[in-house]
């Protein structure tokens, strides 16, 4: 019997190779994908893994406080909450159908409900939209009770200024993100802010911490203690604001300094603004005029000219100046007094504010010596406060000066300075001729003792000029006198300059020192562009000066000295006791 031929299915081999090829292709694809993920672009999977397991806890710190020298709060951070929305959640949960709830939300926020809805629905895929920044806790609780899906609250802090407009120009303010943008808030923003703490860790599927990756400790913010005495600040602001209103002036500034330490005890401007509610505030109100605005100081500079002549030796304190015939010509220009004064002493020169007498003193010393003394007094540099926007003034440093230019400079024209620069000059005069930087921060007495002082004028001549200024107040500007205290000061009236010449507007100034027997404070008052019939410094600024000085001396518990006479030798010894004195070159 013949054996049948074996069956050899040809399709078996074909199918085998097809399956084998498919398997190999699958493995090749998997290998290619694995290589792509792990070698070429591994970040995507890492990011997804981190999203599931990596967590970060942040510990925020509130902004540091600003306090006055006695610890009274001038700027603090209070807890608030911010309202925000997640549009995706709102759409997914059909929250827009809750019409009454949205109306209630708009009403409590003072917004238009339709505009509010447009903001939320404008981009449905967006995950974060601010609704309202930094609302009060009571409002936040009400919004929380509305329970609108996709509407959330986040804890934040808001800056509050208890002193309001009184200290606004010194303290400044922050923006909505707590970034300092004016005043001390801006100057010391980094110290006030600190740094948030942060902990990064990994958790498992059940939410348990399995690995701590990093820990960043909190850097606490600093508390800034100012040299400002809020009691004196409030007093100065009240008196200045009243004077600006009474004399219908454009603005005014006042500065009070501690003559022994250079600390600024008060720095005020009017008009001011409320830093807690700045909506609708005119931009010019933000300007810290005491450090930004420059004026010709007028006759408040005459004591510097007298002091310069004493220092050079062209006169002594008992010298007599002959003002005959009451006028003179310098080049093609005329210099004159309001009336013929005859032969006058240096004290009478300041009492009657003689332009002729001051001019003769200025021309009695070398030009370079006179100019250098103006520069030495700081009329071309900042005072040291570090406040944003402080002007260095306008003092020309040119090789050629005509006699008329030197004459006008000697009585406060042809130079423009800020109120705080004028306060520093009277501070130098009061502390025996020692130049120290002004500061807006409270000074440690031990640290102050180690600060180098720069001698600008001799203690003896500084005391001589102070006693002359006392005669000015006692015999001419009696409105500046204070019962029980010896006070010295000088007024100034300057016509405001503009491009091309002078106009018809005036600036009234008064600067002085008290008490003369043992100077503690220097005070400068500037009334800009008074609108009534009174515009001289002795009329508009001197009364404000008197009230500020009187209140300040009482607040500082400075004993009366009206019956006390201190010799120049005593003042010289006090000045020489200051540490690390060095001669000025």
C-alpha positions as CSV (number, residue, x, y, z in Angstrom):
1,X,0.0,0.0,0.0
2,X,1.4,3.4,-1.0
3,X,2.0,5.9,1.9
4,X,0.2,9.2,1.5
5,X,2.4,12.3,1.0
6,X,3.0,14.5,4.2
7,X,0.9,17.7,4.5
8,X,3.1,20.8,4.7
9,X,1.0,23.8,5.4
10,X,2.9,26.8,3.9
11,X,0.7,29.3,5.7
12,X,2.1,28.3,9.1
13,X,5.5,29.7,8.5
14,X,4.1,32.9,7.0
15,X,1.9,33.5,10.1
16,X,4.7,32.7,12.4
17,X,6.9,35.3,10.9
18,X,4.2,37.9,10.9
19,X,3.5,37.4,14.6
20,X,7.2,37.4,15.3
21,X,7.7,40.6,13.4
22,X,4.7,42.2,15.2
23,X,6.2,41.2,18.6
24,X,9.6,42.5,17.7
25,X,8.0,45.8,16.5
26,X,6.1,46.1,19.7
27,X,9.3,45.5,21.8
28,X,11.2,47.9,19.6
29,X,8.5,50.6,20.0
30,X,8.5,50.0,23.8
31,X,12.3,50.3,23.9
32,X,12.2,53.4,21.7
33,X,9.5,54.9,24.0
34,X,11.4,54.0,27.1
35,X,14.6,55.5,25.6
36,X,12.8,58.6,24.6
37,X,11.3,59.1,28.1
38,X,14.3,58.2,30.1
39,X,17.1,59.7,27.9
40,X,15.7,62.4,25.6
41,X,12.7,63.8,27.6
42,X,12.6,62.5,31.2
43,X,11.2,65.7,32.7
44,X,7.6,65.1,31.8
45,X,7.2,61.9,33.8
46,X,9.2,63.4,36.7
47,X,6.9,66.3,36.7
48,X,3.9,64.1,36.8
49,X,5.4,62.1,39.6
50,X,6.2,65.2,41.5
51,X,2.7,66.5,41.1
52,X,1.4,63.3,42.7
53,X,4.0,63.0,45.5
54,X,5.9,66.2,46.0
55,X,4.5,68.8,48.4
56,X,5.7,72.2,49.7
57,X,4.6,73.8,52.9
58,X,5.3,77.6,53.2
59,X,5.3,79.5,56.4
60,X,4.8,83.2,55.7
61,X,6.0,86.1,57.8
62,X,4.2,89.4,58.2
63,X,6.0,92.6,57.4
64,X,7.9,94.1,60.3
65,X,6.5,97.1,62.2
66,X,7.7,100.7,62.1
67,X,7.7,102.4,65.5
68,X,8.7,105.9,66.8
69,X,11.5,106.4,69.3
70,X,9.1,105.6,72.2
71,X,7.7,102.4,70.7
72,X,4.5,103.9,69.4
73,X,3.4,102.0,66.2
74,X,3.5,104.0,63.0
75,X,3.0,101.0,60.6
76,X,1.8,97.5,61.4
77,X,0.5,94.5,59.4
78,X,-3.0,93.3,60.1
79,X,-4.5,89.9,59.0
80,X,-6.9,90.1,56.0
81,X,-8.0,87.7,53.3
82,X,-8.0,87.8,49.5
83,X,-10.9,86.6,47.4
84,X,-10.0,84.6,44.2
85,X,-11.8,82.4,41.7
86,X,-11.1,79.1,39.8
87,X,-13.1,79.5,36.6
88,X,-12.7,75.8,35.7
89,X,-14.3,74.7,38.9
90,X,-17.0,77.3,38.5
91,X,-17.9,76.0,35.0
92,X,-17.6,72.4,35.9
93,X,-20.0,72.8,38.9
94,X,-22.4,75.1,37.1
95,X,-21.9,77.7,39.8
96,X,-23.0,80.6,37.5
97,X,-26.6,79.4,38.0
98,X,-26.5,80.6,41.6
99,X,-27.6,84.1,40.6
100,X,-28.6,85.3,44.1
101,X,-25.3,84.2,45.5
102,X,-23.4,86.1,42.8
103,X,-25.5,89.2,43.4
104,X,-24.8,89.0,47.1
105,X,-21.0,88.6,46.4
106,X,-21.1,91.7,44.1
107,X,-23.0,93.7,46.6
108,X,-20.7,93.1,49.5
109,X,-17.7,93.9,47.4
110,X,-19.3,97.0,45.9
111,X,-18.9,95.7,42.4
112,X,-21.2,95.4,39.4
113,X,-22.4,91.8,39.2
114,X,-22.3,91.6,35.4
115,X,-18.7,92.9,35.3
116,X,-17.8,90.5,38.0
117,X,-19.2,87.5,36.0
118,X,-17.4,88.7,32.8
119,X,-14.1,88.7,34.7
120,X,-14.7,85.1,35.8
121,X,-16.1,83.7,32.6
122,X,-13.7,85.5,30.2
123,X,-11.3,82.5,30.2
124,X,-13.0,79.3,31.3
125,X,-9.8,77.3,31.3
126,X,-8.0,79.6,33.7
127,X,-7.3,78.4,37.2
128,X,-6.8,81.7,39.1
129,X,-8.5,85.1,38.9
130,X,-8.4,87.8,41.6
131,X,-11.8,89.0,42.8
132,X,-10.8,91.4,45.6
133,X,-7.5,91.9,47.3
134,X,-7.2,92.2,51.1
135,X,-10.7,92.4,52.5
136,X,-11.6,92.7,56.2
137,X,-12.2,89.4,58.2
138,X,-16.0,90.2,58.6
139,X,-16.4,90.5,54.9
140,X,-14.4,87.4,54.3
141,X,-16.6,85.4,56.7
142,X,-19.7,86.6,54.9
143,X,-18.3,85.5,51.5
144,X,-17.2,82.2,52.9
145,X,-20.9,81.5,54.0
146,X,-22.1,82.1,50.5
147,X,-20.4,78.8,49.6
148,X,-20.1,79.5,45.8
149,X,-18.1,76.7,44.2
150,X,-14.8,77.9,42.8
151,X,-14.7,81.0,45.0
152,X,-11.9,80.8,47.6
153,X,-10.2,82.8,50.2
154,X,-6.5,83.1,50.9
155,X,-4.9,84.6,54.1
156,X,-2.8,87.6,53.6
157,X,-1.8,90.8,55.6
158,X,-2.5,94.4,55.0
159,X,-0.5,97.4,56.1
160,X,-2.1,99.8,58.5
161,X,-0.8,103.2,59.5
162,X,-2.2,104.3,62.9
163,X,-0.7,107.8,62.6
164,X,-2.5,108.5,59.3
165,X,-1.6,111.7,57.6
166,X,0.6,113.0,60.4
167,X,3.5,110.8,59.6
168,X,2.7,109.8,56.1
169,X,5.6,111.5,54.4
170,X,8.2,109.9,56.7
171,X,6.7,106.4,57.0
172,X,5.5,106.1,53.4
173,X,3.3,103.2,52.3
174,X,3.4,99.8,50.5
175,X,1.6,98.6,47.4
176,X,-1.0,95.8,47.3
177,X,1.7,93.2,47.3
178,X,3.3,94.7,50.5
179,X,6.2,96.2,48.6
180,X,7.5,99.5,50.0
181,X,7.2,102.3,47.5
182,X,7.5,105.5,49.5
183,X,9.3,106.7,52.6
184,X,10.8,104.4,55.2
185,X,8.7,101.6,53.8
186,X,10.8,101.8,50.7
187,X,14.2,102.6,52.1
188,X,14.1,99.6,54.5
189,X,11.9,97.4,52.4
190,X,14.3,94.4,52.5
191,X,14.7,94.5,56.3
192,X,10.9,94.9,56.9
193,X,10.0,92.1,54.6
194,X,12.1,89.2,55.9
195,X,11.9,85.8,54.1
196,X,9.2,83.1,54.2
197,X,10.1,79.6,55.5
198,X,9.6,76.6,53.3
199,X,9.7,72.8,53.7
200,X,9.7,70.4,50.7
201,X,8.8,66.7,51.2
202,X,7.6,63.7,49.4
203,X,4.5,61.7,50.4
204,X,3.2,58.2,49.5
205,X,-0.2,57.2,48.0
206,X,-1.8,57.4,51.5
207,X,-0.6,60.9,52.1
208,X,2.2,60.0,54.6
209,X,5.4,61.9,54.6
210,X,8.2,59.5,53.4
211,X,11.0,61.9,52.7
212,X,11.9,65.5,53.6
213,X,13.8,67.0,50.7
214,X,14.7,70.5,52.0
215,X,14.0,72.9,54.8
216,X,14.4,76.7,54.5
217,X,14.2,78.5,57.8
218,X,12.1,81.7,58.3
219,X,14.1,84.9,58.2
220,X,12.1,87.1,60.6
221,X,11.6,90.7,59.5
222,X,13.2,93.6,61.4
223,X,11.3,96.2,63.4
224,X,12.4,99.7,62.4
225,X,12.7,102.2,65.2
226,X,12.6,105.8,63.9
227,X,14.1,108.9,65.5
228,X,10.7,110.5,65.2
229,X,8.9,111.4,68.4
230,X,5.3,111.0,67.5
231,X,4.2,113.5,70.1
232,X,6.4,116.2,68.6
233,X,5.4,115.0,65.1
234,X,1.7,115.5,65.9
235,X,2.4,118.9,67.5
236,X,4.4,120.1,64.5
237,X,1.8,118.8,62.0
238,X,-1.1,120.4,63.8
239,X,0.6,123.8,64.0
240,X,1.9,123.7,60.4
241,X,-1.4,122.6,59.0
242,X,-3.2,125.4,60.8
243,X,-0.8,128.0,59.5
244,X,-1.0,126.8,55.9
245,X,-4.8,127.1,56.1
246,X,-4.8,130.4,58.0
247,X,-2.4,132.1,55.6
248,X,-3.9,130.4,52.5
249,X,-0.5,129.1,51.6
250,X,0.2,126.6,48.9
251,X,2.2,124.3,51.2
252,X,4.4,124.2,54.2
253,X,7.2,122.2,55.9
254,X,8.7,121.9,59.4
255,X,11.7,120.0,60.7
256,X,12.8,119.5,64.3
257,X,16.2,118.0,65.1
258,X,18.2,116.9,68.1
259,X,21.3,119.0,67.8
260,X,23.5,116.7,69.8
261,X,22.7,113.5,67.9
262,X,21.5,114.6,64.6
263,X,18.2,112.7,65.1
264,X,15.2,114.1,63.3
265,X,12.5,114.4,65.9
266,X,9.8,115.6,63.6
267,X,9.5,116.1,59.8
268,X,6.1,117.2,58.5
269,X,4.5,118.7,55.4
270,X,1.1,120.2,54.6
271,X,-0.8,119.2,52.6
272,X,-0.5,115.6,53.5
273,X,-2.5,112.4,52.7
274,X,-4.0,109.4,54.4
275,X,-1.9,106.4,53.6
276,X,-4.7,104.1,54.7
277,X,-7.0,105.4,51.9
278,X,-5.2,106.8,48.9
279,X,-8.0,106.7,46.4
280,X,-8.4,110.0,44.6
281,X,-5.3,111.6,46.3
282,X,-3.5,114.1,44.1
283,X,0.0,113.1,43.2
284,X,1.6,116.3,44.6
285,X,0.4,115.4,48.1
286,X,2.8,112.4,48.1
287,X,5.8,114.7,47.8
288,X,8.0,115.0,50.9
289,X,8.6,118.7,50.5
290,X,10.9,119.0,53.5
291,X,13.5,117.0,51.6
292,X,12.6,117.5,47.9
293,X,11.6,121.1,47.4
294,X,14.3,123.7,47.2
295,X,14.0,127.4,48.1
296,X,16.2,130.4,48.4
297,X,16.7,130.7,52.1
298,X,16.8,134.5,52.2
299,X,18.0,136.1,55.4
300,X,18.2,132.8,57.4
301,X,21.6,132.6,55.7
302,X,23.0,135.9,57.2
303,X,24.1,134.1,60.4
304,X,26.4,132.0,58.2
305,X,27.9,135.0,56.7
306,X,28.5,136.6,60.1
307,X,30.0,133.3,61.4
308,X,32.3,133.1,58.3
309,X,33.6,136.6,58.9
310,X,34.3,135.8,62.6
311,X,36.0,132.6,61.6
312,X,38.3,134.4,59.1
313,X,39.1,137.1,61.6
314,X,38.0,140.1,59.5
315,X,35.7,141.1,62.5
316,X,35.2,140.1,66.1
317,X,32.0,139.9,68.1
318,X,32.3,143.5,69.2
319,X,33.0,145.0,65.8
320,X,31.0,147.9,64.4
321,X,29.9,148.0,60.8
322,X,29.3,151.3,59.1
323,X,26.4,151.0,56.7
324,X,26.7,154.6,55.4
325,X,25.0,155.7,53.2
326,X,22.6,152.8,53.3
327,X,23.3,151.6,49.8
328,X,26.1,150.7,47.4
329,X,26.7,149.8,43.8
330,X,28.5,146.6,42.9
331,X,29.1,146.5,39.2
332,X,26.0,147.7,37.6
333,X,23.7,146.6,40.4
334,X,22.5,148.3,43.6
335,X,22.5,146.8,47.1
336,X,20.5,148.6,49.8
337,X,18.8,148.4,53.2
338,X,15.2,149.3,53.7
339,X,16.4,152.3,55.7
340,X,19.7,153.8,56.7
341,X,21.0,152.1,59.9
342,X,24.2,154.0,60.4
343,X,26.9,152.2,62.5
344,X,25.7,148.9,63.8
345,X,27.0,145.9,65.8
346,X,26.9,142.4,64.4
347,X,23.9,141.7,66.6
348,X,22.1,144.7,65.2
349,X,23.1,143.6,61.7
350,X,21.1,140.4,62.3
351,X,18.3,142.2,64.2
352,X,17.6,144.6,61.4
353,X,18.7,142.1,58.7
354,X,21.0,144.6,57.0
355,X,21.9,143.7,53.5
356,X,24.6,146.4,53.4
357,X,26.2,145.1,56.6
358,X,26.1,141.5,55.4
359,X,27.6,142.4,52.0
360,X,30.5,144.2,53.7
361,X,31.2,141.1,55.8
362,X,31.1,138.9,52.7
363,X,33.5,141.1,50.8
364,X,35.8,141.3,53.8
365,X,36.9,137.6,53.4
366,X,38.4,135.9,50.3
367,X,35.9,134.7,47.8
368,X,37.0,131.1,48.0
369,X,36.8,131.2,51.9
370,X,33.2,132.4,51.8
371,X,32.2,129.8,49.1
372,X,33.9,127.0,51.0
373,X,32.0,127.8,54.2
374,X,28.7,127.4,52.3
375,X,29.8,124.1,51.0
376,X,31.1,123.1,54.4
377,X,27.6,123.8,55.8
378,X,26.3,121.1,53.5
379,X,24.5,123.2,50.9
380,X,25.4,120.9,48.0
381,X,24.9,117.5,49.6
382,X,22.3,115.3,51.1
383,X,21.9,115.4,54.9
384,X,22.3,111.7,55.6
385,X,18.7,110.6,56.2
386,X,18.7,108.2,53.2
387,X,15.1,109.1,52.4
388,X,14.1,108.5,48.8
389,X,14.0,111.7,46.7
390,X,16.1,113.9,48.9
391,X,17.6,116.8,47.0
392,X,21.1,118.0,47.4
393,X,20.1,121.6,46.7
394,X,21.5,124.0,44.2
395,X,24.9,125.6,45.1
396,X,27.1,126.8,42.2
397,X,30.7,125.8,42.2
398,X,32.2,128.1,39.5
399,X,35.5,129.8,39.3
400,X,34.3,133.3,38.6
401,X,32.0,135.2,41.0
402,X,31.1,138.9,40.7
403,X,31.0,141.0,43.9
404,X,27.3,141.4,43.4
405,X,26.8,137.6,43.2
406,X,28.9,137.2,46.4
407,X,26.7,139.9,48.0
408,X,23.5,138.2,47.2
409,X,24.8,134.8,48.2
410,X,25.7,136.3,51.6
411,X,22.1,137.1,52.3
412,X,20.6,133.9,51.0
413,X,20.0,134.5,47.2
414,X,21.6,132.6,44.4
415,X,21.5,129.4,46.4
416,X,18.6,127.0,46.8
417,X,18.3,124.5,49.6
418,X,15.8,122.2,51.2
419,X,14.2,122.8,54.6
420,X,16.1,119.8,56.1
421,X,19.4,121.3,54.8
422,X,18.6,124.5,56.6
423,X,17.8,122.5,59.7
424,X,21.2,120.8,59.5
425,X,23.0,124.2,59.3
426,X,21.2,125.4,62.5
427,X,22.0,122.0,64.1
428,X,25.7,122.6,63.3
429,X,25.5,126.1,64.8
430,X,23.7,124.9,67.9
431,X,26.1,122.0,68.8
432,X,29.2,124.2,68.7
433,X,30.2,124.0,65.1
434,X,30.3,120.2,64.7
435,X,28.9,118.7,61.5
436,X,27.1,115.4,62.0
437,X,24.8,113.6,59.6
438,X,21.1,113.8,60.2
439,X,19.3,110.5,60.7
440,X,15.8,109.3,60.6
441,X,16.6,106.2,62.8
442,X,16.8,106.2,66.6
443,X,20.5,106.2,67.6
444,X,22.1,104.1,70.3
445,X,23.8,106.5,72.7
446,X,26.9,104.2,72.9
447,X,27.1,104.0,69.1
448,X,26.7,107.8,68.8
449,X,29.7,108.3,71.1
450,X,31.8,106.5,68.5
451,X,30.8,108.5,65.5
452,X,33.4,110.9,64.1
453,X,32.4,114.5,64.1
454,X,33.7,117.1,61.7
455,X,34.5,120.5,63.0
456,X,33.2,123.3,60.6
457,X,33.2,126.3,62.9
458,X,34.8,127.1,66.3
459,X,32.7,126.6,69.4
460,X,33.4,130.1,70.5
461,X,32.2,131.8,67.4
462,X,29.2,129.5,67.1
463,X,28.2,130.6,70.6
464,X,28.7,134.2,69.7
465,X,26.3,133.9,66.8
466,X,23.7,132.1,68.9
467,X,23.7,134.9,71.4
468,X,23.2,137.4,68.5
469,X,20.2,135.3,67.3
470,X,18.8,135.5,70.9
471,X,18.9,139.3,70.5
472,X,17.1,139.0,67.2
473,X,14.2,137.2,68.9
474,X,14.1,139.4,72.0
475,X,14.3,142.7,70.2
476,X,12.7,142.1,66.8
477,X,10.7,138.9,66.5
478,X,9.1,138.8,69.9
479,X,6.4,136.6,68.5
480,X,9.0,133.8,68.5
481,X,9.8,134.3,72.2
482,X,8.9,131.6,74.7
483,X,8.3,132.3,78.4
484,X,11.0,130.7,80.5
485,X,13.4,129.9,77.7
486,X,16.2,131.6,75.9
487,X,15.5,131.3,72.1
488,X,17.5,132.4,69.1
489,X,16.4,132.5,65.5
490,X,16.3,134.3,62.2
491,X,13.5,134.9,59.7
492,X,13.8,134.9,56.0
493,X,11.6,136.0,53.1
494,X,12.5,135.1,49.5
495,X,10.8,135.8,46.2
496,X,10.2,132.5,44.4
497,X,12.4,132.1,41.4
498,X,11.4,130.5,38.1
499,X,13.0,130.0,34.7
500,X,14.2,133.4,33.6
501,X,13.8,135.4,36.8
502,X,11.6,136.0,39.8
503,X,7.8,136.2,40.1
504,X,5.4,137.6,42.6
505,X,5.2,134.7,45.0
506,X,7.0,134.5,48.3
507,X,8.4,132.0,50.7
508,X,8.4,132.8,54.4
509,X,11.0,131.0,56.6
510,X,12.0,131.0,60.3
511,X,14.9,128.9,61.7
512,X,16.2,128.8,65.2
513,X,17.6,127.0,68.3
514,X,16.5,126.5,71.9
515,X,17.5,126.8,74.7
516,X,20.4,129.0,74.1
517,X,22.2,128.1,77.4
518,X,22.3,124.4,76.5
519,X,21.0,123.9,72.9
520,X,18.8,120.8,72.5
521,X,16.7,121.4,69.4
522,X,16.8,123.2,66.0
523,X,13.6,124.0,64.3
524,X,12.9,125.2,60.8
525,X,9.5,126.3,59.5
526,X,8.8,127.1,55.8
527,X,5.5,128.6,54.6
528,X,5.3,128.4,50.8
529,X,3.4,131.1,48.8
530,X,1.1,132.6,51.5
531,X,-2.0,134.0,49.8
532,X,-2.9,136.9,52.1
533,X,-1.4,140.2,52.9
534,X,1.1,138.7,55.3
535,X,4.0,136.9,53.7
536,X,7.2,137.7,55.6
537,X,8.9,134.9,57.5
538,X,8.6,136.8,60.8
539,X,4.8,137.1,60.2
540,X,3.8,133.6,58.9
541,X,6.6,131.3,60.0
542,X,7.8,132.7,63.3
543,X,4.5,132.1,65.3
544,X,4.5,128.4,64.1
545,X,8.2,128.1,65.1
546,X,7.4,129.5,68.6
547,X,4.5,127.0,69.2
548,X,6.5,124.1,68.0
549,X,9.6,124.9,70.1
550,X,7.5,125.5,73.2
551,X,5.6,122.2,72.9
552,X,8.8,120.3,72.0
553,X,10.8,121.6,75.0
554,X,7.9,120.7,77.3
555,X,7.5,117.2,75.9
556,X,11.3,116.6,76.2
557,X,11.2,117.9,79.8
558,X,13.9,120.5,79.1
559,X,14.2,122.8,82.1
560,X,13.7,126.6,81.7
561,X,16.8,128.6,81.3
562,X,15.6,132.2,81.0
563,X,17.8,133.3,83.9
564,X,20.8,131.2,82.9
565,X,23.8,132.7,81.1
566,X,26.4,130.3,79.8
567,X,29.8,131.6,78.6
568,X,31.4,130.7,75.3
569,X,34.1,129.0,77.3
570,X,31.5,126.6,78.7
571,X,30.1,125.8,75.3
572,X,33.6,125.3,73.9
573,X,34.4,122.7,76.6
574,X,31.1,120.9,75.8
575,X,32.0,120.8,72.1
576,X,35.5,119.7,72.8
577,X,34.2,116.8,74.8
578,X,32.6,115.3,71.7
579,X,34.5,112.1,70.7
580,X,36.9,111.7,67.8
581,X,36.7,115.3,66.6
582,X,38.7,116.0,63.4
583,X,39.5,119.3,61.8
584,X,37.8,120.0,58.5
585,X,40.0,120.6,55.6
